[in-house]
């Protein structure tokens, strides 16, 4: 199993859970990252979940699947879901996938 402990940091502020992702998100580590995020969400039950992608340097389709899957789970649980601060490379992937039709993407958000 790939160690993802240093790839995920989270901060709870009020009813908002912000998860900071760092490094590469690919098929090697998407599953453990997904599991850690889901555990945090199920335990904390926030009103809002923000994935801050400012530290993500690479993402393949597994990373896109991770994001879309967290969006789906958030909607099912009645949680507002946002993406914050994607790097230009990650923003391009999100744009090509049409992600902003579903998910609010905020740039320059100080989270």
C-alpha positions in Angstrom: 0.0 0.0 0.0 1.3 3.5 -0.9 1.8 5.7 2.1 -0.3 8.8 1.7 0.0 10.2 5.3 2.1 13.2 4.2 -0.1 13.9 1.2 -3.2 14.8 3.1 -3.7 17.5 5.7 -7.1 18.7 6.9 -8.4 21.6 8.9 -11.9 21.9 10.4 -13.3 25.4 10.9 -16.8 25.6 12.2 -18.8 23.2 10.0 -16.3 23.4 7.1 -13.7 20.6 6.5 -10.8 21.7 4.2 -8.6 18.9 2.9 -5.2 19.9 1.5 -3.8 17.5 -1.0 -0.1 17.5 -2.0 2.1 15.7 -4.6 0.9 13.4 -7.3 -2.6 11.9 -7.4 -2.5 8.8 -9.6 -3.6 5.2 -9.7 -1.0 4.2 -7.1 -2.3 6.4 -4.3 -5.9 7.4 -5.2 -7.5 4.6 -3.2 -5.8 5.4 0.2 -6.3 9.1 -0.3 -10.0 8.5 -1.0 -10.3 6.3 2.0 -8.7 8.9 4.3 -11.0 11.7 3.0 -14.1 9.6 3.3 -13.2 8.6 6.9 -12.8 12.3 7.8 -16.1 13.2 6.2 -18.0 10.4 7.9 -16.6 11.2 11.3 -16.9 15.0 11.2 -20.1 15.3 9.1 -19.3 18.8 7.9 -21.7 21.1 6.1 -19.0 22.0 3.6 -16.1 20.0 2.1 -13.3 21.8 0.3 -10.5 20.1 -1.5 -7.6 22.4 -1.8 -5.4 21.3 -4.7 -2.8 24.0 -4.5 -0.1 21.4 -3.6 -1.0 18.9 -6.3 1.7 18.7 -9.0 0.2 15.9 -11.1 -3.1 14.2 -11.5 -4.3 11.5 -13.9 -7.8 10.1 -14.4 -7.6 8.4 -11.0 -7.3 11.8 -9.4 -10.3 13.1 -11.4 -12.2 10.0 -10.3 -11.2 10.7 -6.7 -12.6 14.3 -7.0 -15.8 13.3 -8.7 -16.4 10.4 -6.3 -16.0 12.8 -3.3 -18.4 15.2 -5.0 -21.0 12.4 -5.4 -20.6 11.3 -1.7 -20.9 14.9 -0.5 -24.1 15.4 -2.5 -25.6 12.2 -1.2 -24.8 13.4 2.4 -26.1 16.9 1.8 -22.6 18.5 2.0 -21.6 21.5 -0.1 -18.5 20.5 -2.1 -15.9 22.9 -3.6 -12.4 22.7 -5.1 -10.0 25.4 -4.2 -6.7 26.7 -5.7 -6.0 24.2 -8.4 -2.6 24.7 -10.1 -2.8 25.7 -13.8 -2.0 22.1 -14.8 -4.7 20.7 -12.6 -7.2 23.4 -13.6 -6.6 22.4 -17.2 -7.5 18.8 -16.5 -10.6 19.9 -14.6 -11.6 22.2 -17.5 -11.2 19.5 -20.1 -13.4 17.2 -18.0 -16.1 19.8 -17.6 -15.9 19.6 -13.9 -17.1 23.2 -13.3 -20.5 22.2 -14.6 -20.9 20.3 -11.4 -18.4 21.6 -8.9 -17.6 25.1 -7.9 -13.9 25.8 -8.4 -12.4 28.8 -6.5 -9.0 30.3 -7.2 -7.1 32.4 -4.8 -9.2 31.2 -1.9 -7.3 31.5 1.4 -8.3 28.3 3.1 
